[in-house]
Amino acid sequence: MSAAIHARQRGASVVLIERGILGGTCVNVGCVPSKTLLAAAGARHTAMTNPFPGVPTSAGGVDFGALVEQKDELVDRLRGAKYADVAAAYGFEIRRGNASFADSDTLLVDGTPLPARAYLIATGAEPTVPDLPGLADVDYLTSTTAMELRQLPESLTVIGGGYVGMEQAQLFAHLGTKVTVVGRLAPRAEPELASRLHDVFQADGITVVGDRAAAVEREGGNVVVVTESGRRLPGQRLLVATGRSPRSADLNLTAAGVKTDDEGFVVVDAEQRTSNPQVFAAGDVNGAPQYVYVAAAGGKVAAINALGGSDRIDYTGLPAVVFTRPQLASAGLTEAEALDQGYNCACRLLDLADVPRALANRDTRGAIKLIADTDTGRLLGVHALAEGAGEMMLAATYAIKAGFTVDQVADTWAPYLTIAEALRLAAGLFRNEMPTSCCA
């Protein structure tokens, strides 16, 4: 959609080929449905864990079928408003069919050639199914099918502690399901924040087993995950959340002279161009960071370059958010990445107990970590575990892209009694680690 819009703005004709449901991952099975269900689960959890005894709240049972219907209504509405209606407004065709290459410059749609000046592969990715003994013999869930259930399972075992596994684990746990996660929690997060999030999961009643799944078995009415250390973890349902694989197998890319890596991701250069100069690839299918805004940026760059321009994606300060409660968010480099890139870096960690807004909310779960270049003082990375941490990352991205030093961040206005104020407070720790007043 991004490529089509930008190509049309430059006067090119566009045809978009879709074999499935219009809208792709984000609106149908990714961001939109998962976040609206997470919001519902969070509302129930907030009622159950209300920290203000003077305002009592309660939460009863869950009509999961009704929640899923509400989610489906939102998805259907956005599919029309943000995809079909947009295509009509910009004047490009959405053609139903299966596309594959016949040779290096011929694309077939259901067997019929569709000639074009350039082609963009934007077929995305889908849940990876690991090669686990016994997995094929059970009715397992993925992040897609889990959100199509009409009844809550009594218990759920999740294989995978990445962002999908964490979000889905909390979603079901906050709705009343007994959840077990198998795998290392938040493996790419800063360790100080991952440790705190582990404590949050335990407080939520989620069992986290930091082991690898070795096999899957059926035992009565349950599915049992057997770990490498021999632990047996039963659950009524099993959710597999071990990553995502590219949808590239059906495109006949070899005939087109388009190279892929060992996992099937399409190999591109900085201009999103493949090994065939007439073919571009953008989004999850080319192994880029799997965020909708990265996919959109890639589509824009591909369209510009396919029409004779020259553009590239600037990943400086790239933000990311895991929509757990509290949120786990980041912008820029991790400490390990900064060291790998040759920086002499210094880090500061601010506990949420030192953030006035968190105290007012009576929710001090989390912390914020800043990474800076010791030679220049320039801010390199911001990482936060906090309710609303994702909202903080826009300011963090601006600061990193603008080349702010930590002193500049510390001296920049921050509205009092906001979680975002933690960015300024944490930056101040680089020059003074003594306690500070709320008004200092």
DRENZALO-459775 format. One record per atom (N, C-alpha, C): x, z, y. Coordinates in steps of 0.001 Angstrom, whole numbers, padded with zeros to 6 digits, always signed. Example, Ala and Ser with C-alpha at 12.3 -4.5 7.8 and 13.67 -1.06 7.14 Angstrom:
BEGIN
+013190+007800-005690 +012300+007800-004500 +013200+007800-003300 +012850+007080-002250 +013670+007140-001060 +012900+007870+000030 
This chain:
BEGIN
+000828+000000-001200 +000000+000000+000000 +000866+000000+001256 +001912+000781+001296 +002799+000823+002460 +003457-000533+002673 +003975-001124+001610 +004613-002436+001726 +003614-003478+002205 +002401-003451+001664 +001382-004418+002048 +001035-004296+003524 +000871-003068+004003 +000530-002843+005407 +001625-003385+006323 +002879-003038+006025 +003979-003464+006890 +004228-004969+006793 +004000-005552+005643 +004137-007003+005519 +003052-007716+006333 +001842-007198+006279 +000753-007801+007058 +001004-007648+008555 +001568-006523+008962 +001880-006334+010375 +002925-007327+010869 +003694-007885+009944 +004692-008894+010293 +004207-010305+010003 +002918-010446+009737 +002319-011764+009614 +002384-012402+008245 +002833-011678+007242 +002944-012249+005896 +001620-012120+005152 +001383-013029+004230 +000238-012894+003324 +000644-012006+002158 -000316-011241+001656 -000027-010230+000640 -001103-010257-000435 -000664-010147-001695 -001578-009885-002804 -001056-008670-003552 -001907-007710-003776 -001549-006509-004520 -002191-006607-005904 -001387-006465-006947 -001878-006553-008319 -002033-005147-008882 -003204-004845-009428 -003466-003514-009993 -004174-003659-011323 -003578-003081-012364 -004207-003146-013682 -005049-001915-013987 -004811-000839-013226 -005527+000411-013485 -006489+000745-012367 -006553+002025-012026 -007444+002486-010970 -006722+002398-009640 -007377+001852-008646 -006797+001719-007322 -006362+003079-006795 -005175+003132-006198 -004701+004372-005596 -003484+004972-006262 -003197+004566-007491 -001995+005046-008147 -002012+006543-008427 -000825+007113-008534 -000679+008506-008946 -001235+009479-007917 -000867+009316-006647 -001109+010359-005651 -002579+010730-005546 -003428+009755-005298 -004824+010087-005053 -005597+010347-006351 -005194+009746-007442 -005973+009821-008680 -005592+010980-009591 -004297+011164-009840 -003877+012157-010836 -002735+013040-010347 -002335+012895-009077 -001183+013639-008586 -001527+014593-007469 -001047+014265-006273 -001116+015189-005136 -002528+015670-004843 -003441+014744-004615 -004771+015119-004136 -005531+015980-005145 -005693+015541-006396 -006466+016377-007327 -005804+017705-007648 -004479+017712-007806 -003821+018969-008169 -003887+019975-007027 -003730+019506-005801 -003708+020451-004679 -005097+020989-004369 -006138+020195-004565 -007469+020751-004323 -007843+021769-005394 -007424+021537-006643 -007665+022534-007688 -006799+023779-007471 -005567+023583-006990 -004717+024733-006680 -005311+025566-005551 -005925+024891-004577 -006560+025624-003480 -007718+026467-004004 -008495+025906-004922 -009605+026649-005511 -009092+027850-006302 -008069+027621-007118 -007501+028713-007909 -006905+029780-007010 -006272+029339-005929 -005687+030287-004989 -006725+031144-004299 -007881+030542-003989 -008952+031315-003361 -009422+032443-004277 -009536+032135-005567 -009952+033169-006529 -008884+034250-006664 -007630+033811-006733 -006544+034779-006896 -006434+035690-005668 -006634+035111-004483 -006594+035913-003265 -007680+036990-003278 -008868+036608-003747 -009955+037584-003831 -009628+038701-004811 -008936+038355-005898 -008614+039352-006923 -007464+040262-006513 -006592+039786-005635 -005386+040543-005275 -005387+040936-003801 -006553+041046-003227 -006701+041375-001817 -005918+042639-001446 -004965+042543-000486 -004161+043723-000137 -004802+044612+000912 -006042+044327+001317 -006710+045097+002362 -007897+045853+001754 -007704+047101+001339 -008775+047849+000671 -009991+048091+001562 -009801+048012+002873 -010933+048211+003760 -011887+047030+003797 -011470+045911+003232 -012331+044719+003168 -012390+044300+001701 -013179+044956+000888 -013165+044686-000552 -013670+043274-000879 -013023+042667-001843 -013435+041360-002360 -013434+041409-003875 -014077+040427-004481 -014098+040359-005939 -014174+038898-006350 -013862+038646-007607 -013905+037285-008146 -014460+037333-009557 -015439+036502-009821 -016046+036469-011145 -015499+035347-012001 -016318+034883-012924 -015918+033809-013814 -015819+032478-013091 -015327+031481-013809 -015050+030174-013218 -015857+029100-013921 -016523+028261-013140 -017168+027055-013657 -016191+025905-013454 -015304+025739-014421 -014236+024753-014262 -014800+023336-014178 -015863+023079-014919 -016480+021762-014851 -016941+021422-013450 -017506+022401-012738 -017959+022174-011367 -016777+021906-010439 -015656+022629-010653 -014460+022390-009852 -013928+020984-010068 -013900+020534-011319 -013400+019200-011625 -014299+018139-011025 -015605+018359-011039 -016527+017410-010408 -016273+017337-008905 -016030+018478-008276 -015735+018493-006847 -014430+017760-006569 -013441+017960-007427 -012169+017240-007308 -012382+015742-007437 -013188+015324-008426 -013441+013902-008649 -014144+013259-007454 -015038+014017-006817 -015741+013488-005639 -014752+013218-004511 -013819+014147-004293 -012802+013968-003255 -011919+012772-003567 -011486+012660-004811 -010628+011548-005215 -011340+010217-004994 -012591+010142-005397 -013355+008902-005245 -013501+008536-003769 -013761+009543-002947 -013937+009284-001509 -012633+008789-000876 -011514+009404-001204 -010238+008995-000626 -009772+007655-001176 -010103+007372-002428 -009740+006077-003004 -010363+004942-002200 -011593+005160-001737 -012237+004156-000905 -011699+004149+000509 -011611+005327+001134 -011249+005409+002549 -009790+005058+002808 -008883+005452+001897 -007452+005292+002137 -006832+004109+001403 -007602+003445+000558 -007048+002327-000200 -007914+001074-000050 -009103+001075-000604 -009950-000122-000542 -010277-000486+000904 -010691+000472+001713 -011049+000189+003103 -009835-000233+003926 -008686+000349+003643 -007460-000016+004360 -007054-001447+004018 -007141-001798+002745 -006810-003165+002348 -007715-004173+003063 -008996-003855+003148 -009933-004744+003835 -009594-004848+005318 -009218-003715+005931 -008914-003712+007360 -007682-004552+007675 -006670-004490+006803 -005446-005251+007039 -005521-006676+006484 -006525-006944+005685 -006731-008299+005213 -005810-008739+004094 -005616-007884+003102 -004879-008345+001924 -005715-008123+000672 -005474-008986-000292 -006268-008994-001518 -005742-007978-002522 -006651-007308-003197 -006305-006495-004365 -006860-007220-005583 -005969-007728-006397 -006370-008541-007548 -006205-007725-008827 -007259-007638-009611 -007205-006925-010880 -006489-007773-011924 -005606-007143-012687 -004927-007884-013743 -003610-007245-014131 -003004-007795-015171 -001702-007363-015668 -000634-008355-015215 +000394-007836-014569 +001470-008686-014067 +002714-008540-014921 +003406-009652-015137 +004700-009655-015821 +005449-010913-015409 +006755-010871-015538 +007584-012010-015132 +007779-012976-016294 +007695-014270-015970 +008000-015312-016948 +009471-015700-016867 +010022-015696-015660 +011440-015968-015437 +011833-015340-014104 +012986-015735-013583 +013534-015050-012415 +012723-015252-011140 +011866-016268-011080 +011078-016470-009866 +009622-016811-010146 +009138-016433-011342 +007739-016692-011684 +007076-015412-012170 +006054-014995-011438 +005251-013845-011836 +003925-014344-012383 +003526-013805-013518 +002253-014153-014126 +001286-012993-013966 +000057-013317-013613 -001018-012329-013571 -002067-012755-014577 -002167-012009-015655 -003027-012393-016779 -002746-013829-017216 -001451-014177-017229 -001018-015491-017709 -000990-016583-016673 -001519-016333-015476 -001565-017357-014430 -000445-017116-013424 +000364-018157-013110 +001458-017972-012156 +000941-017597-010756 +001665-016687-010114 +001348-016294-008736 +002639-016418-007923 +002852-017561-007275 +004111-017768-006541 +004138-016970-005246 +005339-016486-004895 +005503-015724-003660 +006956-015822-003208 +007124-015559-001914 +008478-015539-001357 +009280-014377-001937 +008602-013259-002163 +009268-012076-002705 +008260-011262-003493 +008789-010440-004390 +007951-009594-005237 +008408-008142-005105 +007456-007228-005119 +007751-005807-005081 +007197-005141-006338 +008069-004455-007060 +007653-003653-008208 +007382-002238-007706 +006147-001783-007830 +005766-000440-007369 +004811+000172-008385 +005226+000137-009638 +004350+000539-010742 +004412+002030-011056 +005273+002771-010354 +005267+004222-010473 +005808+004754-011787 +005349+005960-012111 +005818+006658-013309 +004650+007397-013934 +004872+007880-015135 +003831+008586-015882 +004472+009752-016618 +003684+010727-017062 +004277+011887-017734 +005133+011505-018934 +006301+012108-019012 +007193+011902-020144 +006704+012693-021354 +006728+012069-022502 +006384+012757-023746 +007677+012942-024542 +008172+014166-024668 +009447+014380-025344 +009341+014148-026846 +010474+013891-027449 +010528+013662-028894 +010679+015007-029606 +009559+015729-029678 +009553+017035-030324 +008888+016932-031686 +009494+017435-032721 +008858+017417-034036 +007484+018084-033991 +006482+017404-034495 +005134+017942-034571 +004262+017686-033361 +004844+017212-032262 +004047+017030-031042 +002968+015965-031232 +003299+014903-031928 +002335+013816-032122 +001145+014241-032976 +001263+015361-033661 +000189+015807-034557 -000797+016755-033884 -000593+017048-032590 -001496+017966-031893 -002103+017269-030680 -003217+017782-030234 -003907+017233-029069 -003355+017923-027823 -002200+017449-027358 -001546+018077-026213 -002093+017500-024901 -001891+018264-023838 -002286+017851-022497 -001061+017411-021699 -001284+016527-020719 -000290+016234-019697 -000870+016678-018357 -000104+016532-017290 -000615+016893-015977 -001840+016068-015614 -001958+014874-016181 -003124+014024-015924 -004343+014534-016669 -004221+014722-017965 -005391+015092-018776 -005805+016544-018565 -004870+017401-018142 -005224+018799-017892 -006264+018907-016787 -006209+017998-015824 -007151+018043-014704 -008449+017308-015010 -008593+016868-016252 -009837+016233-016681 -010654+017132-017601 -010104+018317-017920 -010829+019252-018767 -012130+019680-018096 -013104+020043-018898 -014357+020555-018357 -014534+022053-018635 -013680+022589-019499 -013719+024019-019790 -012314+024590-019724 -012207+025804-019206 -010912+026472-019158 -010497+026908-020555 -009252+026637-020933 -008773+027206-022193 -008541+028703-022042 -008725+029431-023125 -008448+030869-023087 -006964+031136-022908 -006145+030301-023526 -004697+030451-023405 -004058+029069-023366 -002926+028989-022684 -002244+027710-022469 -000743+027938-022515 -000052+027113-023293 +001409+027120-023303 +001895+025873-022580 +002795+026067-021630 +003328+024968-020831 +004788+024756-021207 +005138+023549-021636 +006538+023207-021881 +007076+022554-020622 +008016+023229-019961 +008608+022701-018742 +008392+023622-017565 +009483+023975-016875 +009408+024879-015732 +009697+024213-014413 +009576+022865-014364 +009756+022150-013110 +008528+022249-012236 +008462+021387-011193 +007387+021565-010212 +006011+021335-010812 +005870+020376-011732 +004566+020141-012347 +004182+021320-013240 +005114+021771-014063 +004837+022894-014948 +004487+024154-014189 +005201+024414-013089 +004928+025623-012314 +003563+025565-011653 +003245+024441-011030 +001949+024331-010359 +000802+024441-011355 +000920+023742-012472 -000161+023778-013451 -000282+025163-014095 +000844+025825-014315 +000807+027166-014900 +000054+028132-013992 +000383+028114-012704 -000312+029016-011784 -001762+028624-011594 -002030+027329-011562 -003412+026866-011415 -004304+027482-012484 -003905+027359-013733 -004727+027879-014827 -004698+029404-014888 -003541+030001-014607 -003460+031462-014642 -004361+032082-013585 -004393+031511-012396 -005218+032065-011319 -006705+031859-011566 -007030+030943-012472 -008436+030747-012836 -008840+031593-014039 -007867+032299-014637 -008204+033231-015706 -007639+032921-017071 -006870+031844-017208 -006265+031494-018485 -004978+032298-018698 -004733+032727-019923 -003476+033388-020265 -002418+032307-020476 -001357+032330-019664 -000398+031227-019623 +000995+031692-020028 +001661+030854-020818 +003066+031035-021170 +003827+029777-020779 +004943+029938-020086 +005797+028814-019705 +007066+028869-020542 +007399+027730-021172 +008623+027616-021964 +009600+026739-021201 +010716+027304-020810 +011713+026550-020063 +012207+027355-018878 +013254+026870-018272 +013832+027522-017097 +012945+027250-015891 +012559+028293-015191 +011672+028174-014046 +012450+027681-012821 +011880+026679-012136 +012467+026140-010900 +013952+025845-011063 +014326+024966-011985 +015743+024761-012298 +016565+024179-011157 +015925+023511-010202 +016682+022889-009105 +016629+023700-007818 +015935+024820-007844 +015800+025640-006637 +017031+026518-006443 +017191+027014-005231 +018247+027983-004975 +018013+029204-005882 +019054+029700-006536 +018851+030759-007542 +018201+032019-006980 +018477+032359-005714 +017873+033555-005131 +016351+033408-005038 +015894+032191-004779 +014457+031951-004656 +013816+031793-006030 +014508+031139-006948 +013978+030985-008299 +013770+032351-008954 +014698+033273-008712 +014575+034615-009275 +013350+035330-008725 +013109+035194-007424 +011935+035820-006825 +010645+035190-007335 +010661+033863-007520 +009465+033200-008032 +009186+033627-009471 +010222+033866-010245 +010062+034376-011599 +009321+035716-011569 +009691+036566-010608 +009007+037862-010475 +007533+037675-010107 +007263+036691-009260 +005879+036403-008878 +005071+035984-010100 +005643+035109-010914 +004938+034653-012115 +004634+035828-013042 +005600+036714-013200 +005373+037879-014046 +004255+038754-013486 +004238+038925-012160 +003186+039713-011535 +001820+039054-011699 +001805+037737-011801 +000559+036995-012017 +000103+037037-013476 +000892+037672-014331 +000552+037737-015746 +001008+036540-016548 +001861+035689-015960 +002384+034510-016654 +003658+034907-017388 +003696+034611-018678 +004893+034877-019479 +005849+033698-019352 +007081+033971-018937 +008085+032915-018798 +009159+033139-019849 +009319+032148-020724 +010321+032210-021793 +011404+031190-021456 +012560+031672-021036 +013633+030781-020618 +014393+030203-021796 +013709+029458-022604 +014283+028865-023818 +013805+027432-023910 +014370+026648-024781 +013970+025262-024969 +013031+025134-026164 +012026+024301-026016 +011127+024026-027135 +011849+023187-028175 +011707+023565-029441 +012370+022840-030527 +011378+022105-031418 +010149+022604-031512 +009146+021977-032377 +007769+022501-031988 +006760+021769-032480 +005370+022151-032246 +004656+022176-033591 +003850+023216-033802 +003111+023337-035056 +001659+023708-034777 +000789+023390-035722 -000588+023862-035653 -000726+025095-036543 -001440+026072-036022 -001623+027311-036781 -003038+027820-036508 -003922+027573-037454 -005323+027924-037242 -005890+027120-036084 -006476+027799-035109 -007020+027115-033947 -006056+027004-032802 -004810+027402-033007 -003822+027383-031933 -002748+026325-032152 -002068+026004-031051 -000853+025200-031098 +000317+026151-030861 +001320+026097-031730 +002464+027006-031637 +003697+026226-031210 +004346+026692-030151 +005629+026128-029737 +006730+026999-030331 +007616+026366-031078 +008756+027066-031671 +009975+026769-030807 +010642+027809-030313 +011788+027608-029431 +013081+027515-030234 +014151+027130-029552 +015448+026993-030219 +015949+028326-030756 +015531+029428-030138 +015955+030744-030622 +015042+031276-031717 +014001+030498-032069 +013120+030888-033158 +011850+031604-032754 +011620+031760-031463 +010382+032406-031031 +009188+031495-031284 +008064+032077-031621 +006836+031328-031877 +005806+031726-030819 +005378+030738-030041 +004528+031001-028887 +003212+030254-029053 +002155+030956-029459 +000871+030297-029696 +000045+030178-028420 -000791+029157-028387 -001744+028972-027295 -002885+028097-027764 -004057+028288-027169 -005197+027444-027539 -004923+025982-027209 -004291+025744-026058 -003939+024394-025662 -002468+024342-025289 -001903+023137-025364 -000507+022900-025018 -000438+021862-023907 +000306+022182-022846 +000535+021256-021739 +002007+020872-021727 +002282+019573-021778 +003654+019066-021750 +003973+018616-020327 +004968+019250-019702 +005351+018926-018327 +006865+018855-018246 +007428+017829-018885 +008882+017703-019013 +009446+016547-018198 +008742+016154-017154 +009249+015077-016310 +008360+013853-016351 +008817+012801-015653 +008048+011568-015571 +008952+010379-015859 +008385+009375-016536 +009124+008184-016938 +008571+006961-016213 +009429+005976-015935 +008977+004809-015172 +008050+003902-015977 +007085+003296-015284 +006238+002271-015893 +006897+000908-015669 +007807+000553-016530 +008530-000714-016375 +008556-001546-017646 +008096-000998-018763 +008272-001657-020057 +007482-002955-020186 +006336-003063-019524 +005454-004219-019722 +005680-005340-018719 +006701-005226-017880 +006891-006206-016807 +007783-007374-017194 +008398-007324-018390 +009327-008379-018843 +010452-008566-017825 +011072-007462-017443 +012087-007500-016394 +013350-008237-016822 +013620-008256-018111 +014798-008986-018592 +014686-010463-018240 +013499-011031-018416 +013289-012445-018072 +013496-012692-016590 +013204-011688-015781 +013347-011837-014335 +014766-011559-013854 +015641-011102-014754 +016996-010751-014342 +017054-009479-013534 +016091-008571-013780 +016028-007299-013065 +016596-006208-013967 +017649-005558-013523 +018313-004539-014322 +017600-003193-014220 +017605-002479-015340 +017110-001106-015375 +018202-000208-015933 +018068+001111-015688 +019032+002041-016257 +018590+002437-017663 +019300+003379-018261 +019019+003758-019649 +017625+004348-019838 +017044+004902-018776 +015712+005493-018871 +014606+004522-018496 +014969+003315-018069 +013972+002328-017695 +013689+002243-016212 +014341+003088-015394 +014150+003002-013949 +014804+001720-013419 +014114+001052-012511 +014620-000191-011936 +015769+000141-010986 +016896-000539-011157 +018080-000300-010332 +017943-001087-009026 +018078-000386-007893 +017988-001036-006585 +019184-000648-005725 +019428-001458-004675 +020458-001100-003701 +019802-000349-002544 +020551-000123-001486 +020038+000662-000361 +018898-000038+000364 +018747-001351+000149 +017662-002100+000783 +016458-002259-000135 +016456-001532-001256 +015380-001572-002260 +015364-002890-003031 +016454-003654-002967 +016547-004953-003654 +017115-004745-005051 +016530-005425-006028 +017004-005336-007403 +018140-006319-007637 +018582-006442-008877 +019629-007408-009218 +019158-008849-009057 +017859-009058-008970 +017281-010354-008604 +016951-010288-007115 +017633-011052-006255 +017452-010908-004804 +016042-011200-004310 +015209-011798-005158 +013831-012095-004776 +012887-010933-005121 +013390-009965-005877 +012546-008876-006375 +013024-007543-005820 +012087-006745-005331 +012362-005425-004786 +011608-004384-005632 +012005-003140-005498 +011301-002063-006207 +011282-000831-005321 +010149-000141-005294 +010009+001049-004452 +009178+002100-005168 +009409+003347-004804 +008631+004440-005374 +009252+004988-006643 +008437+005683-007421 +008934+006396-008598 +009600+005474-009619 +009204+004203-009654 +009725+003294-010671 +011220+003027-010503 +011772+003271-009302 +013198+002992-009128 +014062+004257-009155 +013460+005386-009541 +014240+006605-009685 +014482+007345-008386 +013797+006956-007312 +013909+007678-006048 +013272+009056-006193 +013565+009969-005263 +012864+011265-005298 +011359+011050-005358 +010692+011736-006275 +009302+011409-006594 +008326+012136-005657 +008311+011662-004412 +007383+012165-003396 +006663+010963-002787 +005415+011161-002423 +004622+010047-001913 +005227+009489-000630 +005813+010345+000207 +006375+009860+001462 +007666+009071+001233 +008398+009382+000160 +009569+008580-000180 +009127+007219-000699 +008074+007208-001515 +007543+005941-002009 +007075+005066-000848 +006371+005678+000112 +005890+004927+001266 +007048+004378+002091 +008080+005190+002298 +009253+004723+003036 +009940+003574+002310 +010030+003694+000972 +010632+002618+000192 +009838+001338+000277 +008522+001444+000250 +007685+000259+000383 +007865-000416+001723 +007925+000376+002777 +008144-000185+004113 +009480-000912+004192 +010556-000259+003720 +011890-000860+003752 +011913-002144+002933 +011292-002122+001755 +011262-003313+000906 +010554-004464+001610 +009425-004190+002254 +008680-005245+002940 +009491-005833+004080 +010118-004965+004868 +010931-005448+005996 +012057-006339+005510 +012765-005891+004468 +013912-006644+003980 +013499-007907+003236 +012372-007864+002554 +011887-009056+001858 +011528-010162+002839 +011194-009785+004066 +010807-010765+005083 +011949-011063+006048 +013180-010768+005624 +014344-011172+006395 +014941-010104+007282 +014409-008906+007254 +014948-007824+008069 +016085-007097+007390 +016487-005989+007992 +017555-005174+007421 +017250-003717+007741 +016864-002958+006724 +016473-001567+006922 +016884-000765+005697 +017022+000526+005882 +017385+001429+004799 +016652+002756+004982 +016549+003520+003889 +015955+004855+003963 +017033+005853+004338 +016719+006702+005309 +017613+007798+005679 +017058+009072+005051 +017769+009606+004068 +017304+010790+003350 +017714+012106+004010 +018358+012049+005178 +018811+013263+005842 +017642+014221+006078 +017801+015447+005623 +016774+016458+005857 +015521+016287+005037 +015588+015533+003942 +014399+015261+003133 +013714+016561+002720 +012415+016714+003030 +011698+017932+002652 +011036+017813+001285 +010754+018953+000682 +010042+019006-000594 +009271+020315-000666 +008106+020266-001289 +007280+021467-001421 +006716+021546-002830 +006856+022698-003461 +006150+023011-004700 +005002+023932-004307 +003762+023541-004656 +002597+024245-004140 +002173+025414-005038 +003178+026216-005390 +002892+027501-006018 +002411+028456-004933 +002033+029660-005338 +001690+030719-004373 +002615+031891-004627 +003568+032191-003757 +003879+031488-002521 +004550+030141-002773 +004531+029296-001739 +005111+027966-001866 +006630+028037-001938 +007201+027102-002687 +008653+026942-002786 +008998+025627-002095 +009729+025705-000984 +009942+024509-000176 +011399+024400+000255 +011799+023175+000583 +013184+022948+000979 +013277+021748+001907 +014379+021699+002647 +014734+020529+003445 +016251+020443+003479 +016778+019245+003277 +018228+019076+003324 +018922+019485+002048 +020176+019911+002179 +021052+020150+001039 +020886+021555+000470 +021081+021670-000840 +021243+022974-001459 +022681+023437-001242 +022952+024691-001554 +024320+025187-001437 +025255+024411-002362 +024816+024144-003590 +025646+023412-004540 +025911+021990-004057 +024891+021336-003503 +025069+019974-002993 +026030+019945-001815 +025937+020931-000936 +026837+020982+000211 +028289+021132-000244 +028516+022004-001223 +029870+022188-001743 +030362+020921-002435 +029492+020270-003205 +029876+019037-003896 +030245+017936-002910 +029615+017938-001745 +029895+016919-000735 +031080+017278+000154 +031747+018371-000171 +032982+018719+000520 +032841+019587+001740 +031669+020118+001983 +031497+020998+003136 +032078+022386+002859 +032655+022981+003888 +032891+024413+003876 +031608+025037+004410 +030863+025681+003540 +029541+026117+003974 +029399+027630+003901 +028512+028115+004744 +028136+029517+004745 +026628+029593+004591 +026143+030673+003968 +024709+030820+003708 +024241+032189+004200 +022984+032231+004597 +022350+033487+004950 +020982+033538+004274 +020604+034745+003828 +019333+034943+003140 +018531+035993+003891 +017314+035636+004293 +016412+036557+004989 +015252+036882+004075 +015086+038166+003773 +013975+038577+002935 +012683+038532+003745 +011577+038189+003073 +010293+038110+003774 +009857+039474+004311 +010414+040539+003771 +010101+041872+004291 +010612+042057+005712 +011479+041146+006188 +012001+041197+007552 +011311+040187+008467 +010220+039631+008016 +009461+038664+008821 +008157+039326+009250 +007940+039522+010546 +006744+040249+011006 +005429+039678+010480 +005299+038353+010404 +004042+037783+009924 +003778+038169+008478 +004814+038168+007659 +004652+038551+006258 +004218+040010+006145 +004744+040863+007010 +004342+042264+007008 +002876+042402+007421 +002474+041631+008426 +001084+041687+008872 +000138+041198+007791 +000575+040203+007048 -000233+039665+005951 -000202+040552+004714 +000696+041521+004699 +000942+042364+003526 +001291+041504+002290 +002115+040507+002545 +002605+039632+001478 +004058+039305+001775 +004953+040115+001265 +006382+039933+001532 +007114+039326+000335 +006388+038623-000513 +007013+037962-001661 +007794+036751-001151 +009110+036753-001369 +009886+035576-001023 +011042+035840-000093 +011670+034742+000331 +012843+034806+001198 +013088+033410+001758 +013968+033344+002754 +014393+032061+003300 +015914+032025+003302 +016470+030894+002869 +017920+030726+002780 +018336+029530+003620 +019342+029733+004465 +019887+028672+005286 +021316+028371+004864 +021666+027088+004856 +023021+026640+004547 +023561+025933+005770 +024780+026304+006201 +025376+025717+007394 +026817+025312+007130 +027290+024331+007886 +028684+023894+007848 +029499+024889+008675 +030440+025589+008036 +031206+026607+008753 +032109+026001+009822 +032510+024740+009675 +033414+024114+010647 +032694+023762+011944 +031422+023364+011851 +030692+022913+013036 +029491+023784+013375 +029069+024618+012428 +027858+025400+012623 +026583+024609+012389 +026713+023347+012005 +025536+022492+011851 +024699+022933+010655 +023374+022954+010851 +022444+023311+009780 +022405+022184+008756 +022598+022530+007479 +022621+021545+006398 +021395+021628+005494 +020858+022833+005309 +019735+022980+004390 +018917+024211+004702 +017608+024106+004436 +016686+025220+004597 +015858+025324+003326 +015779+026514+002765 +015047+026728+001514 +014224+027994+001666 +012957+027916+001275 +012075+029064+001509 +011115+029252+000359 +010882+030508+000034 +009784+030917-000842 +008909+031822+000000 +007741+031304+000377 +006855+032071+001252 +005504+031376+001287 +004462+032141+001554 +003161+031537+001779 +003255+030702+003070 +002976+029409+002954 +003117+028520+004097 +004517+027976+004288 +005384+028124+003294 +006762+027634+003431 +006806+026132+003683 +005865+025404+003100 +005846+023958+003302 +005668+023585+004753 +004859+024361+005490 +004631+024076+006903 +005913+024271+007714 +006782+025142+007242 +008042+025409+007925 +009002+024221+007844 +008847+023389+006812 +009850+022370+006541 +009837+021208+007525 +008744+021001+008244 +008760+019942+009251 +009757+020292+010344 +009693+021517+010849 +010661+021953+011855 +012078+021927+011291 +012237+022330+010023 +013559+022322+009401 +014110+020904+009313 +013266+019955+008929 +013702+018561+008839 +014112+018031+010203 +013310+018325+011235 +013674+017888+012586 +015024+018460+012997 +015241+019744+012727 +016491+020387+013124 +017683+019766+012409 +017530+019506+011108 +018640+018928+010339 +018919+017502+010798 +017872+016701+010977 +018073+015310+011404 +018663+015234+012811 +018303+016180+013668 +018822+016181+015039 +020228+016761+015136 +020731+017306+014024 +022079+017862+014024 +022195+019213+014688 +021116+019998+014681 +021147+021328+015288 +022179+022215+014594 +022832+023048+015387 +023635+024129+014819 +022716+025328+014566 +023206+026280+013795 +022389+027464+013545 +022189+028266+014826 +023156+028212+015750 +022979+028878+017041 +021845+028229+017823 +021766+026900+017796 +020679+026222+018495 +019321+026567+017889 +019272+026668+016560 +018018+027054+015906 +017641+028475+016310 +018626+029371+016347 +018368+030770+016696 +017911+030922+018138 +018348+029994+019016 +018021+030094+020437 +016821+029234+020833 +016194+028582+019869 +015033+027741+020152 +013758+028573+020046 +012788+028271+020905 +011524+029011+020884 +010875+028961+019505 +010352+030103+019098 +009564+030181+017861 +008365+031074+018140 +007154+030630+017860 +005973+031461+018141 +005980+032716+017269 +005727+033832+017923 +005739+035117+017219 +004536+035243+016290 +004765+035979+015231 +003789+036226+014185 +003357+034936+013483 +004351+034106+013218 +004161+032959+012329 +005211+033051+011230 +004909+032472+010085 +005920+032400+009020 +007074+031508+009467 +006781+030466+010253 +007829+029551+010705 +008875+030252+011553 +008520+031392+012161 +009492+032157+012936 +010664+032600+012072 +010463+032670+010769 +011545+033062+009860 +012740+032123+009970 +012504+030861+010352 +013601+029909+010512 +014548+030383+011618 +013986+030814+012742 +014810+031325+013844 +015486+032638+013464 +014754+033531+012817 +015317+034820+012426 +016469+034652+011440 +016295+033756+010477 +017360+033530+009492 +018590+032918+010149 +018376+032019+011112 +019514+031412+011813 +020292+032466+012589 +019597+033463+013119 +020276+034523+013856 +021211+035357+013009 +021001+035349+011682 +021868+036132+010794 +023296+035593+010749 +023514+034347+011164 +024862+033796+011142 +025754+034444+012206 +025159+035053+013238 +025984+035695+014254 +025749+037193+014338 +024712+037692+013680 +024445+039131+013703 +023588+039495+012513 +024182+040205+011555 +023451+040600+010384 +022921+042027+010466 +022969+042586+011647 +022378+043911+011861 +020866+043767+011971 +020112+044839+011713 +018652+044773+011870 +018281+044417+013300 +017168+043723+013469 +016737+043342+014805 +015299+043771+015049 +014953+043957+016319 +013595+044311+016686 +012692+043088+016574 +011379+043322+016460 +010434+042219+016490 +010544+041427+017780 +010963+042078+018843 +010971+041442+020160 +012360+040950+020566 +013307+040903+019636 +014670+040512+019983 +014946+039078+019540 
